[in-house]
Amino acid sequence: MTSCTRQVLTLPGLQRRKLEITFDGGDVTSDAGVLLLRQVDRRLRLTERVAGLLEDSRRSRSCDHSLRDLVRQRVYAIAQGYEDLNDHADLRRDLAMQTAIDRDTLLAHPSTLCRLENKQDRASMWAAHEVMLDVFIESFDEAPTELVLDFDATDDAVHGKQEGRAFHGYYDKRIDGMRRRSASRHDVAANCASNTGSRPSQETDHDRECRFDRRDGHR
């Protein structure tokens, strides 16, 4: 049978550079930035420290994925814009994501990540936020005299009956009440927290500033 597509197409080169077009690109990813995220996480030990505080009642003999790997998988995906757990049906096969989590096999299934999240309670979330606050404090060589915190709303629209949903008059739709907190004039990643069960007010689209003095190194 006649082959309609050549395996290699050669184009005019440039000096010693050869230009070829092939159709066997192998494994390709559009999320290589996760490898840089891994380096930052290794330096801060953020996911490692958070994982050490979360409850894990699974039988270790039956587990293919450590709690640390599950936390990394979820956090790294969110950082890349994959908030939905269903995204992991494909992400678990992504070689860049696997490499970032130090695995060369399939990552956790969305249902595994879902069970992990549903097992956590308010105390676990407070503990995780304490870790993020500690990392924030550690980013300073010395305690600043003042911090300016900006509070912004994020219109995370919902289309079902998710817990914590509420109608927002400004955005004219039902949203999950999110608040984004960031420290002005400091190179610190923003932290998002869901205000489950609260009703967003129409004023949340405006920036709010909360000033407080910090005269020592204590929180």
Sequence and secondary structure as in RCSB ss.txt:
>XXXX:A:sequence
MTSCTRQVLTLPGLQRRKLEITFDGGDVTSDAGVLLLRQVDRRLRLTERVAGLLEDSRRSRSCDHSLRDLVRQRV
YAIAQGYEDLNDHADLRRDLAMQTAIDRDTLLAHPSTLCRLENKQDRASMWAAHEVMLDVFIESFDEAPTELVLD
FDATDDAVHGKQEGRAFHGYYDKRIDGMRRRSASRHDVAANCASNTGSRPSQETDHDRECRFDRRDGHR
>XXXX:A:secstr
   SS SEEEEEEETTEEEEEES   S  S TTHHHHHHHHHHHTHHHHHHTTS   S GGG SS HHHHHHHHH
HHHHTT  SGGGHHHHTT HHHHHHTT SS    HHHHHHHHHH  HHHHHHHHHHHHHHHHHT SS  SEEEEE
EEEEEEE  S  TTEEEETTTTEEEEEEEEEEETTS    EEEE TT    TTTTS EEEEEE  SS  
